């Protein structure tokens, strides 16, 4: 952050953490682990998803049902049929894309869609995976529809300056991410009672990767490498979206900020563990039902 504080705005806007940067800051002893991670990340594209997420039904491919995580759903949800929701959403989404991306998106045709369970923050909202094809079956496109709601910080910081919550999410991602998805865009639809549902669409996987803690994944020996890179990415995102000099000055040069962040991390981990134990007790007692 201290380095970004002295960087011209245009240079900062063009900063990008590439593979060479990652390798330079990764312990040579852990390069094999890094190679595996980068290989898996490169494989997260639409062609790879095609084989994993769809199956051939007659002459066409359809999304595979894997309830309760992925399943076709044709009942009404929040006063609107899922088919109507998708149709209205795509029309609104397409109309607000930038011209070059609009032309590109218009070349793809919707083939199938299904409801998809995603992160904890999206429980109870409409989340879908949409399957399109371009000039052939070998030219797939997978988009993820996510209903957008108010930020959990709203009660503490006030309402967002964006009236559309999907736009709020998209604006935040574009500010923070170095290379945002070209199909990332927001919109809104109206149900039969004229209630508004904000949403955003993005590619299901676009060279995105994740890590696992434990055997075969991130261990205590190489955790510091990942932590350093994640901290770097976080610093770049906040430098772009905020005032790098002010943030750097706030962090200071003492250990006080480091200790505060460490204390928060430990408290967060304890709370997470406590919440999980409460969840398990609720499942065991029959208070809530959980599918395997």
Beta strands, then each sheet from edge to edge (+ up, - down):
strand 1: 54-57
strand 2: 60-63
strand 3: 70-71
strand 4: 76-77
strand 5: 80-81
strand 6: 109-116
strand 7: 127-133
strand 8: 140-147
strand 9: 185-190
strand 10: 196-203
sheet 1: 1+ 2-
sheet 2: 3+ 6- 7+ 8- 10+ 9-
sheet 3: 4+ 5-
end
